Every structure is written in C-alpha cells, then in structure tokens.
C-alpha cells in the first residue's frame, strides 16, 4: 500500500450506539481550546470530518470521535464528535465509548475497582468514574456539563404534521424535546422510520424559527437534534426516548446529552428534584441511569448537574487510508442514503 494518510480507530458501541474512536494518525488540529477546535472544523476546514464520516470510508450512520490531547490540564484527554452534518460539542454515549477505549487500551491507567478522570470537550469538562474489574471497564458514570431549559411549551406549525409542542433545552448540545404520545407516535422499533420522518419535518421548522445560544460558549448556537420523549406506562420512573440523528436514524442508545436536557426540563417544571434517579431506556431497550447530582447557574439561568451512567464495548480495530490516486480523498454523499438534509457533495 502507498497510502498518503492513515488513521487507526477502535470500533466501540455504548448500549448499541456506535462511536468509533480515532486513536492514531490524526495530526494537529488548530485551536487553543476544544471549543476553538470544534469551530475550526465547522467553520474553516471540515476535511477530517468528511474523510472519516463520508463514503467510501464512512457510512450514513457513522459517528467518529477525534481523540485529542486535552487543552484543559485538568483532563486526561479531549474529544470531538463528528457526524453527518457537522462536528458536535458533546455526546454522552460517545464519552462512554471514548472512556472505555482509553482505559482498555492503557492510554489512561486503569485502577480497580474505580478509575476517575476528566474528559475535555467543547461543551466543558466531563467527569468520568469508571467501574473496572478484571482489566475491563464495566460501567462508565459521567458527570455531565451543566444543563438547562431555555424555552418550555414552544408551539410550532410544522408542515405535514400540524402544530407541535416542544421544549428547548441544553444537555451538552441543544435539543428540541417532543412528547411522542402527544405527537401520536410510539417509540418502538417498528416505528423507527415514522419517528425519523416526523423529526426531519420538525427539525426544519425548529431551524427556521428557533434561535439558541449558549451564554458562556460562543459557537454552540444551533439545535442539534430532535428527541421524542415518553414514559413507560407501567413505571413512570423509566424515561423512554429516541433521539433522531442526521441524515435520518434513531440513536440506538438512550442518549446521554438528550437525557441531560430532559432532566433540565423536568427540574424546571418541578417534576424532578436533585438526588432523584431515573432510568432512561432507548428504542432498542438498552438503558442508562440518570440523576440530578446538583444544581448550578449558567449565564444567570438555573441549571442542573446531570449524572449519566451506562456501558460500552470495544468490538473491533479499524484502519482507513487514502491512496494518492483515489478520486474521492475527501469523501462523498448521495441523497439515496444521506437524504435531503445532508448536502450532496463531490
């Protein structure tokens, strides 16, 4: 082989959601902070995102995590989440994938029964408490960034659906949270395509009419996902949820940042207090545990400190590269798989 570039990655999933972790070959990414690095990818040069996520080296369902040296000396490592549409500031399931990869490869020294460290993300520091035994990271608990609700009970006219009521909240990224039952949708495997189609329409309406901005982290200023929310009929302590990810699929995990946003909304409504624990269940019935570990204020707004726990597994080692004669060094997308909301590229 005569590759002009090669990346080494670990294939990892957290409760069913794949989060590939780039462990070698990345090189320098400009920026003095993780937030600056995120903005560099989104605003200046997204070639690394295209190279790893787009075809032929990636797929429409791919999420890739760039493992980086930390900018904050309090952290053991940093990471940035790459997806079909852009780079994102934070993801709970991907933080679990990254933490598991760091520990099980020895990049962060494992101490049994518990290893503690922090991850540097564009959304802020995320604390990791890993339960470890027999050389394996058995469970990851994340102390997430402060999360807050910005608007409750927003009513939007959505073409093809009608009026939809939703909440806007930040859980590491911004979410539009939609009551699935009120929208006439059930969060089931058989209903995944309907959820995706409805979320695509809602997301377009949200992008047109809802403005968000993190008060302390400039550049985090768009709603990343629509999350459908429900509670189990026989146990209201179980939150059922489905986050819809571009170009059009359901997050297989219970979604750490989405669950954090939900905790912020429940607290804002007086329905959940600090110290209370819930279980978050995904469309494939995998689970995280979730609690409000405390409260804070961000930019003068009340916020909660979510604590999210789940499991991740390494299932493969992957290398990708590009031959100098390869006609698609930057990758490409087609509307058959990538849909209308991801730009068709050469």
N, C-alpha and C positions, 0 to 999 in steps of 0.2 A: 504494500500500500504506500501511496505517496501523498497522504493527507496533508493539507496545508493548515488544518486546525483539527484538534481532537478534544472532546470533553468526556470525562468519566462521571457516571452518575449511579446512584443507588435507586432502585425501584422500591418504593415504600408505600404502604397504604395505612390510613388511620380509620378504623371502623368502616372499611370499604372504600374510602375516598383516596385515590392515588395522588401522591405528592412526590414526584421524582426529585431527588436532591443532587445538584451538581457538586461533586467533591474535588474535581481536578480539571485543570486546563482553562479556567475562566480568564485569568489575567486581570489587569487593572480596570476598575470601574470608577470614573471620576466622581468626586463629591466628598466633602468633609464629614457628612453625616449620612445615615441611612436614608433620611428623607431627601437629601440632595441627590443621592444615587438613584432613588426612585424617580425623582423629577427628571434626571438626566435621561433615563430610559424612556419615560413617557413624553418628554418634550424635545429631546435633542437627537438621540440615537437609540432606536429600538431594535437594532440588528441582532443583539443577543436573544431577545425575546422571539423574534421571527425564526432565528436559527434553531432554537430548541423546541419551540411550540408548533410552528407551521410544518406542513408537509414538505419534503418527504421524511424528515427526521422526527416530526411530532405528529399528533393526531388532533382531531377536533375536541376530544375530551381531555386533552393533556393539561396538567398543571406541573410547572417546573419551579423548583426553589433554588435560587442562587445562594450558595453558602459562601459567606464573605467574612473577612476579618472584622471584628467589631470596631465601630467608631467610638463607642462609649466604653471606657476602660472597665466599667462595672460588669460588662457582659463577656461571656466566653466565646461567642460567635455572633454573627449577624446573618440575616437572610432577607431576601425579597422574593415575593410571589409573582410568577409570570403566568398569564393565562391568555386566552384567545384574543381578548380585546385590548389588554394593557397590563402593566405591572400594578400590583395592588399592595397596600401598605401592611396588611396583616391577614393571617388566617389561622384559626385555632387548630384545625386538622393538620395543616401543613407545619405548624410549630411542633405538633406531636411527631410528625414524620422526621423533621429536622433533629429534634432532641433525641429520638431513637437512633437515628443514623450516627449522630455524634458519639453517643455512648457505646453503641455496639461495635463501632469500628475503632474505638480507642482514641478518637480525636478529642474527646473530653474524658478524663479519667473516671471510671466507674467506681463508686464506693457503695458496697452493700451494707444495709438494706436500703439506704436512701442516698441519692445524689442530688445536690442542689446547685443550680447555676442560673444565669440570666441570658436571654437572647435579645440582641439589639435589632429592632425593627423600625421601619419608617413611622409607625404609629406610636413608638415608645418602647421602653424596656418591658419584657415579658419574663416573669419569674417561672422557673421550671423546678418542680420537685418530682423526681423520678423514683418510683419504687423498683428496686433492682434485686434480682436473685438469680443465681446460677449463671452469671455472665450475661443475663438478658435484662433489657429494660421492659419491665412487665406492665407498668402503668405510668402515664405522664399526667401530672396536675399542673395546670397553667394559671398563674396569677396574671390575668389579662390587664390590658390598659384600661384606664377609666372610661366608662361607657355612659352615655346619656341620651335621653329623648329630646328631640328638637321640636317636633310637631306631633300632636295627637289628633286623631279623628279627622284627618285630611280627606276631603271628598273630591274625587277626580272623575270627570266624564271620560270614559275610555271607549274609543271606537271599537265596535264589535262586541262589547261587554255591557256597557251602561255605566252607571255611577258606582265607583268602587271606594270604599272607606279604607284608609290605611294610616299607619303611624310611621314617622320617620325617626330613626334612631341610629346612633353610632355605637359600634361594638368592636372597633378596630378598623373598620370601614363603615360607610353609611349604608343603611338598609331601608327599603320600603317594606314594611311588615303588613301582610294582608291576612285577615281572618278567612281561612279556607272555607269554613262552613257557611259564612255569610256570602261568600262568592259562589256558593253552590258546587264546591269542589272537595273531593275526598282525597286525603294524602295516602294513596295506595300505589303499589307497584303497577297495577293495571291502568292507573290513571296518570302515569308519568307524562305521557305525551300531551294530554289536556292541560296539565299544570304548566308545562313548558310553553305551550301556545298562548295560554292566558297571561303568563308572566311576560312574554315578549310584548304583548299589547300594552300591558300596564307599565312596563319599563319605558316604552317610548313616551307615554303620557307623562310619566314622572320626569323624564329628562327634559321634556318641553316646558314643564310648569313648576317644578320644584327646585329651589336653589338651596344648597347646603355649603357649609364651610366650617372646617374645624377651627375653633378660636385660637388654638396655640400651634397648629401645624399647617402652615400655608402650603397649598398644593393638594391637600386632601379635601377636595371640593366637589365631589360628584357622588351620586347614589350608585353603588357598585352592583347591588343585587336586589331582586325581589325575593322575599321569603314568605311562603304560605305557612300559616300558624294554626294549630288546633290543640286540643287537649284530649287525652284518652277518655272516652265516655265512662269507663268503669273505674278510672283513677285519675282525678284532676291534677295529681302531683306529677304526672307524666306529660311533658310537652311534646307534642308531635309537630315536626316541622319539615319543610322541603325548601331549600334554597335553590333557585334556578340560576345556573351559570351559563354565560355565553360560550359558544354560539347557540346552545339550546339543549340543556340536560339538567337533571336533578343531581345536586350534591348527594353522594351516597352516604356521607357521614351526617351526624346530627347538626354539624356546622357550629364551630366554636364562636366565631365572631357574630353570627346571626343569633345564637343563643344568648350571647352577652348583650346584644341590642334588645332582645326580648326581656331580659332581666331588668334592663333600664326602664323599659316601658311599664312592666308590671310594678316596679317600685314607684314610678311616677304616678301611677294610678292608685297607689296604696294597697295593692293586692299581694305584695311580697316584701318582707322585711329582711334586714341584714341578719345573716345567720341561718336563714331558711334554705333548705336544699330541695332541688327538683331533679328529675331525670328527664333528659332530652333524648327523644327517640327519632330516628331517621326514617326515610321511606322504605329502607330495607330492614328496619327493626334493630339496627345497631344503636348503641346508647353511649352518651356522655352523662356524667353527673355535673350539676351546675348549682352554684350557690352565690349569694351576695356576701362577700367576705368583709365588706365595709362600705363606707360612703366617702365622697370627696366632692370637690368643686373644680370645674374646668371652665375657664373663661367666665367666671361668675355664675355658671349654671350648675345645678345639683347633678352629681354623677354617682354611679355605683362602681364597686371594685369586684368584677366577676371572677370566680374561680371555677375553672372547667377542667374536667378530668376524663381521660379515655385511653385507648390503647392503639399502638401502631406496630406494624410488622414489616421488616425488610424481606422482599421476595425475589430480588434479582439485582444483578450488576449489569450496567449498560454502558456501552461506549458508542459515541457517534462522531463522525468527522465529515470532511468535505474534500473531495479530490479537486485539484486545480482546474480540471476540465468539466466539472459538474456544472450544468447550465442553471441550477437552482440553488446557489450558495446561500441565498437569503430566505429561501422557503417560499411557499405559495399557499393560497387557499382557493377553494371553489365553492360556489353557492349551494352545490348539492349536499354537502356535509356541513359547511360552515354557516349556511343560512344568510339572510339579508342583513343582519346586524353586525357582521364582521366584514370589513372591506375586502372585496375581491382584489387580489394582488398578483403581480407578476413573479 
